[in-house]
Amino acid sequence: MIRSTFLSKQQAELKLGIIGLGYVGLPLAVEFARGRSVVAYDINSTRVNSLKNGKDTTGEISKDELKRADGLHLTSNHQDLKDCNCYIVTVPTPIDEFKKPDLGPLLNASEEVGRLLTHGDLVIYESTVYPGCTEEDCVPVLERASSLSYNTDFFCGYSPERINPGDTAHRLPDIIKITSGSTGEAADLVDHLYSSIISAGTYKAESIRTAEAAKVIENTQRDLNIALVNELAIIFDKMEIDIHAVLRAAGTKWNFLSFEPGLVGGHCIGVDPYYLTHKAQQLGMNPDVILAGRRTNDGMAHYVAERIMRLLHNHYPDLPNPEVAVLGISFKENCSDLRNSQAINLIKYLISKGCRVSAYDPIVDSDEANSLLGRVFVSTPPENIEFDCIVLAVPHLNFLEGDGCSLDKNLKQDGFIFDLKARLPMDPKVISL
């Protein structure tokens, strides 16, 4: 009877509940809500109210897109999920101060869902985790909270998110979606569900653990490749060779992989490898290569700050407190997310070295930026300061198009611009990483 109840959901319309409305959950909810009823839940009532007013502070979804999502029911009331029979969990999976996985949000969401589960329900996780987390950590919480049995009374799926914040070319429907399920029937249902909104197609993995592993190595691979280029940048700096010129030359070979040096932060590449290394260490293995890459990338903000300080000393040998402007403080360009931003760490290093820093970013939330940087952050470019150095830390299009990089008019006659990602035209005053 229970089995047939579950299988009948393949024929009937699933009643979706999405838990977590950040960069992952909101685009998912909006896409599904164009063709069905969706209960979109977030614990943050301020976030929910802002969305109800047509404002997505992440910048991923426009007011018109929210308006067109006819089936979207936004709520911060957990009880509004009670009539759902398919729950999709999209909460963050951060790390703690010791760089260990913090499963708190994920397990709390599992507890909330577990209290709502009934016979035949389906729970799908999208949050990035280590292989085994869904079935070893989340399922026991679901069972305990619901008093139901896994793969008898309820079923699970895992379909890892592939959202790239700030990327308008690769949006949710345009990216192949990995799907998986706890049984063959569950896997088919999960795949069928996502196929209805993903125009790029889906890929059904052999198991939940396989899908979890595939997700966590995607960002680990990128992290290692960037770490290699960052280490090369440090080596070539000592040899007075332009790393970007080297990469352009090497890139003429057909199979050379294109990566560039820079700061690695955010909630994906700068975090996900620690989930895999945590699991490896539990198994008695020390993942030397992955951790070496993490150490290199975690140390880049300090290296860049030291490089800037050397340049300042060369330009102004006797200047005790240089005036420095930092353009961009989010973790990547054209994205307002400040989580794990290495640009903020760069600013703090420069301040610790005696610099008087003014930080400016036109797309981040000012209140959040002020809470992180205090009076260092300015909401509009200061007009009355002449800067010894301007650092283009995060090259938002706002800074690159038109008169967006107007702070250079405040540059001292003998000052310089440090272009961290080599986005500005070549100029004697511009120095790249």
N, C-alpha and C positions, 0 to 999 in steps of 0.2 A: 504494500500500500504506500509506504513512504517512498520507495523507489519510483513508483509510477507518478507520485506527486511531483517529484523532482523532474522526471522526464517530460511531464506535461508542460513544463515551463519552456520547452523548446518550441512548442506550438503557440502558447499564449504569450501575451506581451509581458515582459519582465517589468517589475516595478522597481526602478532604480533609486538607490540612495547613495550619494557621494559624500564621503566624510573627509573634510579638508579642502579649502578653497583658495589655495595658493597658486603658484605657477603651474602646478600639475592639475589639481582638481578643478579649477575654474574653467580652463579651456575644454576639459573633458565634459564637464557638466553642460556647458553651452552647446557643444557639438551634439551631445545626445538629446538635449532639450529641443532641438529643431525637429525631432521626429517622434518624441515620446515625452511622457511626464517624468520629471526628474526632481527628487528632493535633494537640494544642495545644502549641506550642513557644514557650518564652521563654528567652533567654540567661541571665536572672537566676534562679539556682537557688533563692534565698531566696523569691522571688515564687512560683515553682512549688510549693515545699514548703508555703508558706502556703495556697495554693489547694487542695492535696491534703488539708489539714487542715480544709477548709471555710471558710477565712477570706479574703475579698477585701478588701484594705486600701483599695481605692478606694471601697468602699461601693456599687458598682453592682450586684453580684450577691450574693444572699443564700445562706446555707448550704443552704437547701432547694432553691434553683434549681440549685446545683452538684450536689447529690445527685440531682436528677431528670434531669440530663444524662447518661443511661446510656451514651452512646457516646463520652464524653469521655476521652481519654488525655492527661494532663498530663505534660510532659517538658521537661527542659533539655538533653537529649541530641539533638544535631543528627541523628544517624544514625537516630533513630526515625522520621524523615520519609521515609526512602528508599523506602518502598513506596507513597507517595502519588503521585497523578497530576494533582492540582489543588492548587496552592499559593496561599494568600491572604496577602498581605503587609500587615501593619497596624502597622508600626513608626512611631515619631515622626519628624516632619520639622521640627526646630527651626531657629532662626537662630543665628548666631554673635555674638560681641561687637560686630561691625561691622554687625549687622542684615542679614547676607547669608545666603541659604539654606545650611543645613548638611545635605548629602545623605549624610553619613557612614553613619548607621544604615540608610538606604534602600539604599545601594550595597553595604554589608556584607551585608544580608539577601539582596540579589540575587545576590551572590557565593555565599552558602551554598546558595540554591535552585538556582543554575546548576550547581553540582557534583552535584546530584541529578537533574537533568532527563534524561528519556529521550524517545524519539520519541512524538509525539502529546500531550505534556503541556500543561497550561494553567496560566498564572501570572496571578493577578488582584491588582492593587494597589488599596489603599484609602487610603493615606496622601495627605494634601493636598500638591499640588505645583503648579508652574507648567505652563501648557499646553506639551506636547511632552516633558515630563520622562520619562514612561514609555518612549517609543520612542526618544528621543535620548540618554538617560542610563542608564536601567535595562536596556533590551534589549541594548545592546552588552556589558554585563557578563554577562548571561545567555548570550549567544552565546560569549563568550570562555571562560567557565567550563565550559560544556557541550560546546563544539565542535559545536554544532547551529545550524541556520539558522532565523531568525525567519520565521514564517508558512509554513514548509515542514516543519520538524521539530517546532517547538513554537509555541504561540500565546499571546496575552496579552489581558487584559481590564482595565478600570478601572471601579471602582464606589466612588465617594467616600463616606467615612463621614459620617454626620450625627448622631453621638452628641452628646447634650447632657448633660454630667455633672451629676448632682444632680437631674435632672428625672425625676420618677416618672410624669408624665403622658404624656411623649413618649419612649417606649422604642423599641428597635430595630425590632420588628415593626410599630410604629404610624407609622413615618415612611416616606414614599415613597422608594424607592431608585433612584438613577440607575445604569444599567448601560451597558456598552459593550464592544466587542471588536475585535480587530485584523483580523478578517474577518467576513463576514456570518454564517458558521456559528459562529464563536467568540462573536459578539455574542448570537446566539440561545441558545447554551449558557449563557453567563454570566447572561442574563436568566432563563432557565428555572431555574437554580440558586437565584438569590435569590428568585424567585417562590415557592419552596417554603417560605420562612420569613417573608416580609414580607407581613403581612395587608393593609397599606395599599396594596400594589401597587408596581409598578416602572415606570420610564420609561427606554426604550431610546434613548440618545443616538446621534446620527449617526456619531460617531467617538470614539476615545479622547481626542483633543485637545479635542473639544467638552465631554466629561464633565469633564476636568481644568479647563477654563475655567469651567464652570458652578460647580464646587465653590469655586474660589478667589474668585469674585466674590460668592458668598453672604456670606462673612464680611467681605469688603472693603466691601460695601454697608452692613452693620450698623456697621462701624467708622466709616464716614463719617457715618452718621446720628447715632451717639453723639457723634462729634466736634463736629458742629454744635450739639447740645444742650449739650455741655460748654462750648463757646465762648459760647453764649447765657447759660449760668449765670454765667460770669465777667463778662460785660457787665452782666447784671442785678444782680449783687452790687454792682458799682460804683454802680448806680442805686438800691440798696436796695429792689429788687423781688424777691419770692420766686419763683424759677424754677418751683417746683412748682405754685404758684398760677397762674402764666402757662400752664403746660402743661395744667392742668385746664381752664382757660377755652378755650384753643385747641383742645383735644380735643373740644369740642362740635361742631366742623365734621366732616361725614361723611368727608372724605378726608384729614384730618390724621393723620399717622403717629405712632404712640405710641412714643416713646423717652424715656429718662430719663438725667440726668447721672450720672457716677460714674467709678470706676476701671476701666480696660480692660486686663486681663491675660490670663493663661492661655496655652494652647498653640494657640488657634484665632484669635479675632478680633485678638489682640495680635501675632500672628505671620504669619498667612496673607497679609495685604496685601503684606508684604515679598517674598514669592515672586513675586507679580505685578509689583511694581515692578522687581525684579531682571531679569525677562525683558524688560520694556519698555525698560529701560536698555540691555540687550544689543542691542536693535533700534534704538538711537539716539534713543529718546524719553524725555523726562523727565516722569514722571507727576505733575504738580504737585498736582492735587487730592487724589490718594490719599496722597501724602507729607505734604501739609498736615494732613490728618486724623490721620495717624500722629503728627505732631509735637504736635498738640493733645492727643491722648489719652496719649501718652508723658509729657507734662508735667503731667498732672493730679495725680499724687501730690505733686509739689512745690507746686502751687497750693493743694491742700487743706491741706498742712502749714503754708503761709504764712497761710492763712485762720485756721486754728486758733491759730497764734501771735499773730495780731492780736487774736483774741477773748480769749486768755489775758492779753495785755498790757492790754486794756481792763478785764478783771475784776481783775487783780492787777498794777498798774503797776510795782511794785518787787520782784516775785517772780523771783529769778534762775533757779531750777530747778524748774519746775512738775512736780507728780506727775500723770502721765497714764496712764490705762488704755485699751488698744486692744482691742476685742472683735472677733475674727475676723481671721485672717491668710491664709486661702486666697484663691484668685483670684476666687471667686464664692461666693454663699450656697449652703448645703446640699451642699457639695462639699469633699472633703478635699485636692484638688490644690493644691500650693504652687508649681507651675511658673509663672514669670513673674508672680508675685503682686505687684500694685502696692500692696497693703496693707503688704507687707514694706518696699517702698520708702518708703511714708509713715512707717512707724515709724523707719526710718533717718534720714529728714529731721528728724523731731521730736527724735531723740537728738542730731543734729548742731547743733540750735538750743538745746541745754541741757536738754531735758526728761528727767526720770527716768521711763522708760516701763516699764509692765508689760503684756505682751501675752498674751491668753488666747484659746484656741480649742479647744472640746471635741471636735471631730471630726477634727482633723489628726493625723498621726503625730508624737508628741512628740519622738522622736529626730531626725526630719528637721527639725522646727521648731527644736530646740535647735542643730542644726548651722548653721542660717541666722541665728539670732538670739542664741544663747548664753543667758546668764542673764536676758535680757530676757523670754524666754518662760516662763510659769508654767503648770504642768499643772492646777492648781486655782486658783480665784479667791483672791487674797490677802485676808485678813480684817483685817489689822492696819495697812492703809494708808488714809488719807483722800485722795481724789483731787480735784485742782483741776478736772480735765476727764476725762470718759469719752467715748471715740470709738467709736460703733457703726460700724465700718468695713465689716464683712461681716455682714449681718443673717440669720444662720442661724436656723432656726425655734427652736432651743434658746434663743436670746436673746429671742425674741418671745412664746413661749408660756409660760403659767404663771409660775413664779418664775425663768425662765431668765435674765432681765436683772437678777439680784440684785446685781450690782456697784453699782447705783445707791444702795444703802444705804450705801456707802462714800464717796459724793459729799459734798464739803464743803458747808457751809450755803450759801455763795455760789458754789458751783461750777456747771458746766453740762455738758450732754450734747450732743455733736456727732453728729447722726444723718445720716450721709453719704448714705443713700438714702431718707430721709424715710419710714421704716417705723414709727416710734413715734407714739403718740397725741400730739396737740398739748398742749403744756405750757410754762409760762414758762421752765422750765429747759432745754428742748430746742431746739436750733438746727439747722436743716437746711442742706445744701449749697445 
